Amino acid sequence: MLSDLIGIPFVRNDWAPWSHGILHSHLPLRPGMTRPIHVVRDGRDVMVSAYYYFLMPSDHTPSALTASWRQRMPFDDYHDIKANLGQFIKIFNQYYKVGNKAYSWQDHTKINLLCENSIMIKYEELLKDPHQSLLRVLDHLGHVHLREQIDTVVKKYEFKNVSNRNRGEEDISAFQRKGIAGDWVNHFTTESLSVFYSYGTKELSQIGYSLDTQPSSC
């Protein structure tokens, strides 16, 4: 959306110093970056999304990547996410590394919160009011004069327009799997929630997520 709004390239997962554009990456923010944007999402939803991305064959995940992660997690039924999620979180946080060091969602959030010149945008706020979220970003980047174009860009990237499905209609083989927030309550159990919390809970609270919500069933 920002690429369309500002009219510069969308540079995905490319840290090359000569790259110019909206740089997207899951790596931590670094000192010296120009006006970074920290997009945050409930870490419990992130774990569900990661499960589907790394373990379920899809139109956007390289088959070799899926095979390598399945080799680490030889579950009997990969569709039984409730039974597998706790073990997935343990193994995922053991093998997902940055700088050859195990790297959890909590680690990522903690580092990014230290970046003083960044702006934080919550995924849930972006879903609820994309116009306001983008207006905040444009102000952060010094492009508030483009505000009149926001509605056109938001319409272009609505979930239904990019997925041909209504928000909440799931397709586990698609990159835009479901398009909602808070779905973790339907996949976590008390046990898997305890595993996730073992890596830290302060980070969830620091970015405004409640620890009181419980899985829908165990």
C-alpha atoms as an extended CHARMM CRD file, in Angstrom:
* protein
*
       218  EXT
         1         1  MET       CA              0.0000000000        0.0000000000        0.0000000000  PROA      1               0.0000000000
         2         2  LEU       CA              2.8040000000        2.4320000000        0.8600000000  PROA      2               0.0000000000
         3         3  SER       CA              4.5860000000        1.6170000000       -2.3730000000  PROA      3               0.0000000000
         4         4  ASP       CA              1.4660000000        2.5840000000       -4.3140000000  PROA      4               0.0000000000
         5         5  LEU       CA              0.8520000000        5.6820000000       -2.2250000000  PROA      5               0.0000000000
         6         6  ILE       CA              4.3610000000        7.1100000000       -2.3960000000  PROA      6               0.0000000000
         7         7  GLY       CA              5.3150000000        5.7660000000       -5.8070000000  PROA      7               0.0000000000
         8         8  ILE       CA              8.5840000000        4.0380000000       -4.9370000000  PROA      8               0.0000000000
         9         9  PRO       CA              9.4550000000        0.3090000000       -5.2130000000  PROA      9               0.0000000000
        10        10  PHE       CA              8.4190000000       -2.3180000000       -2.6860000000  PROA      10              0.0000000000
        11        11  VAL       CA             11.7680000000       -3.8980000000       -1.7520000000  PROA      11              0.0000000000
        12        12  ARG       CA             10.9830000000       -7.1910000000       -0.0360000000  PROA      12              0.0000000000
        13        13  ASN       CA             13.5830000000       -8.8570000000        2.2090000000  PROA      13              0.0000000000
        14        14  ASP       CA             16.5310000000       -7.0540000000        0.6080000000  PROA      14              0.0000000000
        15        15  TRP       CA             19.0740000000       -5.3270000000        2.8230000000  PROA      15              0.0000000000
        16        16  ALA       CA             21.3310000000       -4.1760000000       -0.0230000000  PROA      16              0.0000000000
        17        17  PRO       CA             22.5260000000       -0.6380000000        0.7330000000  PROA      17              0.0000000000
        18        18  TRP       CA             21.7550000000        0.5060000000       -2.8060000000  PROA      18              0.0000000000
        19        19  SER       CA             18.1190000000       -0.5770000000       -2.5530000000  PROA      19              0.0000000000
        20        20  HSD       CA             15.6760000000        2.3090000000       -2.5430000000  PROA      20              0.0000000000
        21        21  GLY       CA             12.0510000000        1.8160000000       -1.6670000000  PROA      21              0.0000000000
        22        22  ILE       CA              9.6840000000        0.5020000000        0.9560000000  PROA      22              0.0000000000
        23        23  LEU       CA             11.8490000000       -2.1880000000        2.5300000000  PROA      23              0.0000000000
        24        24  HSD       CA              9.9470000000       -5.1090000000        4.0290000000  PROA      24              0.0000000000
        25        25  SER       CA             11.6630000000       -7.5720000000        6.3350000000  PROA      25              0.0000000000
        26        26  HSD       CA             11.1080000000       -9.7470000000        9.4000000000  PROA      26              0.0000000000
        27        27  LEU       CA             14.5910000000       -8.8990000000       10.6380000000  PROA      27              0.0000000000
        28        28  PRO       CA             14.9360000000       -6.5220000000       13.6100000000  PROA      28              0.0000000000
        29        29  LEU       CA             15.0230000000       -2.7670000000       13.1280000000  PROA      29              0.0000000000
        30        30  ARG       CA             18.5440000000       -1.3630000000       13.1290000000  PROA      30              0.0000000000
        31        31  PRO       CA             20.1040000000        1.9660000000       14.1140000000  PROA      31              0.0000000000
        32        32  GLY       CA             20.4460000000        4.3440000000       11.2060000000  PROA      32              0.0000000000
        33        33  MET       CA             17.3460000000        3.1530000000        9.3600000000  PROA      33              0.0000000000
        34        34  THR       CA             15.3170000000        5.9900000000        7.8640000000  PROA      34              0.0000000000
        35        35  ARG       CA             12.0100000000        6.4080000000        9.6950000000  PROA      35              0.0000000000
        36        36  PRO       CA             11.2400000000        2.6880000000       10.1910000000  PROA      36              0.0000000000
        37        37  ILE       CA              7.7090000000        1.3870000000       10.6390000000  PROA      37              0.0000000000
        38        38  HSD       CA              7.2250000000       -1.3680000000       13.2130000000  PROA      38              0.0000000000
        39        39  VAL       CA              4.1240000000       -3.3580000000       12.2580000000  PROA      39              0.0000000000
        40        40  VAL       CA              3.1050000000       -5.4810000000       15.2370000000  PROA      40              0.0000000000
        41        41  ARG       CA              0.6380000000       -8.3100000000       15.6010000000  PROA      41              0.0000000000
        42        42  ASP       CA             -0.4770000000      -10.4100000000       18.5380000000  PROA      42              0.0000000000
        43        43  GLY       CA              2.3490000000      -12.9340000000       18.9380000000  PROA      43              0.0000000000
        44        44  ARG       CA             -0.1520000000      -15.7290000000       19.4280000000  PROA      44              0.0000000000
        45        45  ASP       CA             -1.6560000000      -14.9900000000       16.0120000000  PROA      45              0.0000000000
        46        46  VAL       CA              1.8900000000      -14.8520000000       14.6390000000  PROA      46              0.0000000000
        47        47  MET       CA              2.5330000000      -18.4090000000       15.8600000000  PROA      47              0.0000000000
        48        48  VAL       CA             -0.6210000000      -19.6790000000       14.1480000000  PROA      48              0.0000000000
        49        49  SER       CA              0.3430000000      -17.8840000000       10.9430000000  PROA      49              0.0000000000
        50        50  ALA       CA              3.8910000000      -19.2920000000       11.1500000000  PROA      50              0.0000000000
        51        51  TYR       CA              2.5230000000      -22.8230000000       11.6230000000  PROA      51              0.0000000000
        52        52  TYR       CA              0.5450000000      -22.5910000000        8.3990000000  PROA      52              0.0000000000
        53        53  TYR       CA              3.3610000000      -20.8630000000        6.5060000000  PROA      53              0.0000000000
        54        54  PHE       CA              6.1460000000      -23.2910000000        7.4270000000  PROA      54              0.0000000000
        55        55  LEU       CA              4.2780000000      -26.5950000000        7.6750000000  PROA      55              0.0000000000
        56        56  MET       CA              1.3820000000      -26.4770000000        5.1990000000  PROA      56              0.0000000000
        57        57  PRO       CA              1.9740000000      -26.6700000000        1.4250000000  PROA      57              0.0000000000
        58        58  SER       CA              0.7680000000      -23.4710000000       -0.2090000000  PROA      58              0.0000000000
        59        59  ASP       CA              1.0290000000      -21.2510000000       -3.2410000000  PROA      59              0.0000000000
        60        60  HSD       CA              3.5870000000      -18.9830000000       -1.5600000000  PROA      60              0.0000000000
        61        61  THR       CA              5.9330000000      -21.2210000000        0.4720000000  PROA      61              0.0000000000
        62        62  PRO       CA              8.7900000000      -22.9960000000       -1.3610000000  PROA      62              0.0000000000
        63        63  SER       CA              8.2260000000      -26.7550000000       -1.1670000000  PROA      63              0.0000000000
        64        64  ALA       CA             11.8190000000      -27.2740000000        0.0280000000  PROA      64              0.0000000000
        65        65  LEU       CA             11.1740000000      -24.9570000000        2.9730000000  PROA      65              0.0000000000
        66        66  THR       CA              8.0320000000      -26.8450000000        3.9550000000  PROA      66              0.0000000000
        67        67  ALA       CA              9.8710000000      -30.1650000000        3.6610000000  PROA      67              0.0000000000
        68        68  SER       CA             12.7670000000      -29.0020000000        5.8410000000  PROA      68              0.0000000000
        69        69  TRP       CA             10.4660000000      -27.7790000000        8.6240000000  PROA      69              0.0000000000
        70        70  ARG       CA              8.3210000000      -30.9200000000        8.4390000000  PROA      70              0.0000000000
        71        71  GLN       CA             11.4880000000      -32.9730000000        8.8320000000  PROA      71              0.0000000000
        72        72  ARG       CA             12.0870000000      -31.1940000000       12.1470000000  PROA      72              0.0000000000
        73        73  MET       CA              8.4550000000      -31.7380000000       13.1740000000  PROA      73              0.0000000000
        74        74  PRO       CA              7.2010000000      -35.1280000000       11.9580000000  PROA      74              0.0000000000
        75        75  PHE       CA              3.6520000000      -34.7670000000       13.2550000000  PROA      75              0.0000000000
        76        76  ASP       CA              1.1230000000      -37.5190000000       12.5620000000  PROA      76              0.0000000000
        77        77  ASP       CA             -1.4610000000      -35.0390000000       11.2730000000  PROA      77              0.0000000000
        78        78  TYR       CA             -0.3100000000      -31.5650000000       10.2800000000  PROA      78              0.0000000000
        79        79  HSD       CA             -3.9200000000      -30.3990000000       10.0980000000  PROA      79              0.0000000000
        80        80  ASP       CA             -4.3500000000      -31.0280000000       13.8270000000  PROA      80              0.0000000000
        81        81  ILE       CA             -2.8750000000      -27.7010000000       14.8120000000  PROA      81              0.0000000000
        82        82  LYS       CA             -4.3020000000      -27.8030000000       18.3480000000  PROA      82              0.0000000000
        83        83  ALA       CA             -2.4260000000      -30.9850000000       19.1340000000  PROA      83              0.0000000000
        84        84  ASN       CA              0.8000000000      -29.7920000000       17.4990000000  PROA      84              0.0000000000
        85        85  LEU       CA              1.0360000000      -26.1010000000       18.3030000000  PROA      85              0.0000000000
        86        86  GLY       CA              2.8760000000      -26.3370000000       21.6240000000  PROA      86              0.0000000000
        87        87  GLN       CA              5.5910000000      -28.5430000000       20.1450000000  PROA      87              0.0000000000
        88        88  PHE       CA              5.7350000000      -26.3460000000       17.0530000000  PROA      88              0.0000000000
        89        89  ILE       CA              6.4190000000      -23.2430000000       19.1660000000  PROA      89              0.0000000000
        90        90  LYS       CA              9.2530000000      -25.0070000000       21.0190000000  PROA      90              0.0000000000
        91        91  ILE       CA             10.9560000000      -26.3140000000       17.8860000000  PROA      91              0.0000000000
        92        92  PHE       CA             10.3030000000      -23.1950000000       15.8410000000  PROA      92              0.0000000000
        93        93  ASN       CA             11.9220000000      -20.9810000000       18.4690000000  PROA      93              0.0000000000
        94        94  GLN       CA             14.8730000000      -23.3670000000       18.5930000000  PROA      94              0.0000000000
        95        95  TYR       CA             15.5570000000      -23.3690000000       14.8510000000  PROA      95              0.0000000000
        96        96  TYR       CA             14.3710000000      -19.9230000000       13.7320000000  PROA      96              0.0000000000
        97        97  LYS       CA             17.5360000000      -17.8580000000       14.0490000000  PROA      97              0.0000000000
        98        98  VAL       CA             18.8660000000      -14.3740000000       13.3800000000  PROA      98              0.0000000000
        99        99  GLY       CA             22.6260000000      -13.9730000000       13.3920000000  PROA      99              0.0000000000
       100       100  ASN       CA             22.9770000000      -17.6950000000       14.1830000000  PROA      100             0.0000000000
       101       101  LYS       CA             21.0680000000      -17.1930000000       17.4320000000  PROA      101             0.0000000000
       102       102  ALA       CA             17.6320000000      -18.5450000000       18.3300000000  PROA      102             0.0000000000
       103       103  TYR       CA             15.1100000000      -15.7660000000       17.8620000000  PROA      103             0.0000000000
       104       104  SER       CA             11.5780000000      -15.7000000000       19.2740000000  PROA      104             0.0000000000
       105       105  TRP       CA              8.6840000000      -13.3300000000       18.6260000000  PROA      105             0.0000000000
       106       106  GLN       CA              9.3530000000      -11.9180000000       22.0830000000  PROA      106             0.0000000000
       107       107  ASP       CA             13.0060000000      -11.2390000000       21.1750000000  PROA      107             0.0000000000
       108       108  HSD       CA             11.9450000000       -9.5280000000       17.9620000000  PROA      108             0.0000000000
       109       109  THR       CA              9.4110000000       -7.3090000000       19.7250000000  PROA      109             0.0000000000
       110       110  LYS       CA             11.8120000000       -6.4050000000       22.5180000000  PROA      110             0.0000000000
       111       111  ILE       CA             14.5130000000       -5.2630000000       20.0690000000  PROA      111             0.0000000000
       112       112  ASN       CA             12.1330000000       -3.2640000000       17.8940000000  PROA      112             0.0000000000
       113       113  LEU       CA             10.6640000000       -1.4250000000       20.8710000000  PROA      113             0.0000000000
       114       114  LEU       CA             14.1300000000        0.0350000000       21.4870000000  PROA      114             0.0000000000
       115       115  CYS       CA             14.1780000000        1.7850000000       18.1060000000  PROA      115             0.0000000000
       116       116  GLU       CA             13.3970000000        5.3570000000       19.0790000000  PROA      116             0.0000000000
       117       117  ASN       CA             12.7570000000        6.8280000000       15.6310000000  PROA      117             0.0000000000
       118       118  SER       CA             10.1720000000        4.2200000000       14.5920000000  PROA      118             0.0000000000
       119       119  ILE       CA              6.3880000000        4.3170000000       14.5170000000  PROA      119             0.0000000000
       120       120  MET       CA              4.3530000000        1.3020000000       15.6800000000  PROA      120             0.0000000000
       121       121  ILE       CA              1.3000000000        0.2110000000       13.6980000000  PROA      121             0.0000000000
       122       122  LYS       CA             -0.8480000000       -2.5930000000       15.0760000000  PROA      122             0.0000000000
       123       123  TYR       CA             -2.2150000000       -5.1250000000       12.6080000000  PROA      123             0.0000000000
       124       124  GLU       CA             -5.5760000000       -5.0190000000       14.3770000000  PROA      124             0.0000000000
       125       125  GLU       CA             -5.7940000000       -1.2390000000       13.9780000000  PROA      125             0.0000000000
       126       126  LEU       CA             -4.8500000000       -1.5620000000       10.3210000000  PROA      126             0.0000000000
       127       127  LEU       CA             -7.7320000000       -3.9890000000        9.8080000000  PROA      127             0.0000000000
       128       128  LYS       CA            -10.2120000000       -1.8230000000       11.6980000000  PROA      128             0.0000000000
       129       129  ASP       CA             -9.2690000000        1.5760000000       10.2690000000  PROA      129             0.0000000000
       130       130  PRO       CA             -6.7130000000        1.3090000000        7.4560000000  PROA      130             0.0000000000
       131       131  HSD       CA             -7.2620000000        4.9430000000        6.4760000000  PROA      131             0.0000000000
       132       132  GLN       CA             -6.2110000000        6.2420000000        9.8970000000  PROA      132             0.0000000000
       133       133  SER       CA             -3.2650000000        3.8440000000       10.1250000000  PROA      133             0.0000000000
       134       134  LEU       CA             -1.9470000000        4.9090000000        6.7340000000  PROA      134             0.0000000000
       135       135  LEU       CA             -2.4490000000        8.5640000000        7.6000000000  PROA      135             0.0000000000
       136       136  ARG       CA             -0.2240000000        8.0890000000       10.6640000000  PROA      136             0.0000000000
       137       137  VAL       CA              2.4230000000        6.4130000000        8.5040000000  PROA      137             0.0000000000
       138       138  LEU       CA              2.3310000000        9.1590000000        5.8790000000  PROA      138             0.0000000000
       139       139  ASP       CA              2.7660000000       11.7390000000        8.6170000000  PROA      139             0.0000000000
       140       140  HSD       CA              5.7310000000        9.7710000000        9.9770000000  PROA      140             0.0000000000
       141       141  LEU       CA              7.3200000000        9.6410000000        6.5200000000  PROA      141             0.0000000000
       142       142  GLY       CA              6.6170000000       13.2580000000        5.6530000000  PROA      142             0.0000000000
       143       143  HSD       CA              4.1290000000       12.4680000000        2.8860000000  PROA      143             0.0000000000
       144       144  VAL       CA              0.8970000000       13.6520000000        4.4780000000  PROA      144             0.0000000000
       145       145  HSD       CA              0.1030000000       15.5450000000        1.2560000000  PROA      145             0.0000000000
       146       146  LEU       CA             -0.8330000000       12.1470000000       -0.2430000000  PROA      146             0.0000000000
       147       147  ARG       CA             -3.7470000000       11.6430000000        2.1520000000  PROA      147             0.0000000000
       148       148  GLU       CA             -6.3380000000       12.0860000000       -0.6140000000  PROA      148             0.0000000000
       149       149  GLN       CA             -5.0700000000        8.9260000000       -2.3150000000  PROA      149             0.0000000000
       150       150  ILE       CA             -5.5010000000        6.6720000000        0.7340000000  PROA      150             0.0000000000
       151       151  ASP       CA             -9.0720000000        5.5810000000        0.0010000000  PROA      151             0.0000000000
       152       152  THR       CA             -8.1610000000        4.3920000000       -3.5040000000  PROA      152             0.0000000000
       153       153  VAL       CA             -5.2050000000        2.3540000000       -2.2490000000  PROA      153             0.0000000000
       154       154  VAL       CA             -7.1630000000        0.8660000000        0.6700000000  PROA      154             0.0000000000
       155       155  LYS       CA             -9.8950000000       -0.2530000000       -1.7240000000  PROA      155             0.0000000000
       156       156  LYS       CA             -7.3310000000       -1.8650000000       -4.0310000000  PROA      156             0.0000000000
       157       157  TYR       CA             -5.8200000000       -3.9330000000       -1.2120000000  PROA      157             0.0000000000
       158       158  GLU       CA             -8.9970000000       -4.9450000000        0.6080000000  PROA      158             0.0000000000
       159       159  PHE       CA             -8.9290000000       -8.6210000000        1.5710000000  PROA      159             0.0000000000
       160       160  LYS       CA            -11.7660000000       -9.4760000000       -0.8080000000  PROA      160             0.0000000000
       161       161  ASN       CA            -10.0170000000       -7.8140000000       -3.7390000000  PROA      161             0.0000000000
       162       162  VAL       CA             -6.6800000000       -9.5790000000       -3.2350000000  PROA      162             0.0000000000
       163       163  SER       CA             -8.0700000000      -12.9890000000       -2.2430000000  PROA      163             0.0000000000
       164       164  ASN       CA            -11.4990000000      -13.2490000000       -3.9310000000  PROA      164             0.0000000000
       165       165  ARG       CA            -12.8960000000      -14.2600000000       -0.5330000000  PROA      165             0.0000000000
       166       166  ASN       CA            -14.6920000000      -12.4920000000        2.2750000000  PROA      166             0.0000000000
       167       167  ARG       CA            -12.6600000000      -11.7420000000        5.3700000000  PROA      167             0.0000000000
       168       168  GLY       CA            -12.8200000000      -14.7820000000        7.6570000000  PROA      168             0.0000000000
       169       169  GLU       CA            -13.2460000000      -17.2970000000        4.8340000000  PROA      169             0.0000000000
       170       170  GLU       CA            -10.1700000000      -19.4970000000        5.1700000000  PROA      170             0.0000000000
       171       171  ASP       CA             -7.9580000000      -20.9560000000        2.4550000000  PROA      171             0.0000000000
       172       172  ILE       CA             -4.9090000000      -22.5760000000        4.0550000000  PROA      172             0.0000000000
       173       173  SER       CA             -3.1120000000      -22.8180000000        0.6970000000  PROA      173             0.0000000000
       174       174  ALA       CA             -3.2420000000      -19.0520000000        0.1270000000  PROA      174             0.0000000000
       175       175  PHE       CA             -0.9070000000      -16.3170000000        1.3870000000  PROA      175             0.0000000000
       176       176  GLN       CA             -3.9670000000      -14.3150000000        2.4670000000  PROA      176             0.0000000000
       177       177  ARG       CA             -5.2240000000      -17.2430000000        4.5460000000  PROA      177             0.0000000000
       178       178  LYS       CA             -8.0590000000      -15.7020000000        6.5630000000  PROA      178             0.0000000000
       179       179  GLY       CA             -7.5810000000      -11.9790000000        7.0030000000  PROA      179             0.0000000000
       180       180  ILE       CA             -8.7330000000      -11.6230000000       10.6060000000  PROA      180             0.0000000000
       181       181  ALA       CA             -7.2140000000      -10.9130000000       14.0150000000  PROA      181             0.0000000000
       182       182  GLY       CA             -7.5930000000      -12.9130000000       17.2180000000  PROA      182             0.0000000000
       183       183  ASP       CA             -7.9850000000      -16.2950000000       15.5260000000  PROA      183             0.0000000000
       184       184  TRP       CA             -5.3630000000      -17.7520000000       17.8850000000  PROA      184             0.0000000000
       185       185  VAL       CA             -8.0860000000      -18.5020000000       20.4550000000  PROA      185             0.0000000000
       186       186  ASN       CA             -9.4120000000      -21.1750000000       18.0660000000  PROA      186             0.0000000000
       187       187  HSD       CA             -6.0380000000      -22.9260000000       17.7440000000  PROA      187             0.0000000000
       188       188  PHE       CA             -4.2760000000      -22.6230000000       21.0950000000  PROA      188             0.0000000000
       189       189  THR       CA             -4.8410000000      -24.8510000000       24.1050000000  PROA      189             0.0000000000
       190       190  THR       CA             -3.9430000000      -24.0390000000       27.6970000000  PROA      190             0.0000000000
       191       191  GLU       CA             -0.7860000000      -26.1100000000       27.2220000000  PROA      191             0.0000000000
       192       192  SER       CA              0.3950000000      -24.4010000000       24.0360000000  PROA      192             0.0000000000
       193       193  LEU       CA             -0.4080000000      -21.0010000000       25.5320000000  PROA      193             0.0000000000
       194       194  SER       CA              1.8160000000      -21.8740000000       28.4820000000  PROA      194             0.0000000000
       195       195  VAL       CA              4.6230000000      -22.7760000000       26.0610000000  PROA      195             0.0000000000
       196       196  PHE       CA              4.2910000000      -19.4500000000       24.2720000000  PROA      196             0.0000000000
       197       197  TYR       CA              4.2740000000      -17.5310000000       27.5630000000  PROA      197             0.0000000000
       198       198  SER       CA              7.4260000000      -19.3570000000       28.6850000000  PROA      198             0.0000000000
       199       199  TYR       CA              9.3560000000      -17.1530000000       26.2410000000  PROA      199             0.0000000000
       200       200  GLY       CA              7.9950000000      -14.0140000000       27.9000000000  PROA      200             0.0000000000
       201       201  THR       CA              4.7440000000      -12.1560000000       28.4580000000  PROA      201             0.0000000000
       202       202  LYS       CA              5.9200000000       -8.5910000000       29.0710000000  PROA      202             0.0000000000
       203       203  GLU       CA              6.2760000000       -7.9100000000       25.3590000000  PROA      203             0.0000000000
       204       204  LEU       CA              2.6010000000       -8.6770000000       24.7090000000  PROA      204             0.0000000000
       205       205  SER       CA              1.5460000000       -6.2250000000       27.3860000000  PROA      205             0.0000000000
       206       206  GLN       CA              3.9970000000       -3.5780000000       26.2240000000  PROA      206             0.0000000000
       207       207  ILE       CA              2.3690000000       -3.3890000000       22.8010000000  PROA      207             0.0000000000
       208       208  GLY       CA             -1.1680000000       -3.5090000000       24.1280000000  PROA      208             0.0000000000
       209       209  TYR       CA             -2.3740000000       -7.1210000000       24.0570000000  PROA      209             0.0000000000
       210       210  SER       CA             -4.3060000000       -8.6990000000       26.8960000000  PROA      210             0.0000000000
       211       211  LEU       CA             -3.0750000000      -11.7530000000       28.7440000000  PROA      211             0.0000000000
       212       212  ASP       CA             -6.5530000000      -12.4140000000       30.1330000000  PROA      212             0.0000000000
       213       213  THR       CA             -8.0310000000      -13.8670000000       26.9320000000  PROA      213             0.0000000000
       214       214  GLN       CA             -8.1220000000      -17.6640000000       26.9520000000  PROA      214             0.0000000000
       215       215  PRO       CA             -8.3870000000      -20.2790000000       24.1700000000  PROA      215             0.0000000000
       216       216  SER       CA            -11.9630000000      -20.9720000000       23.1260000000  PROA      216             0.0000000000
       217       217  SER       CA            -11.6290000000      -24.6120000000       24.2050000000  PROA      217             0.0000000000
       218       218  CYS       CA             -8.9410000000      -26.9420000000       25.4560000000  PROA      218             0.0000000000
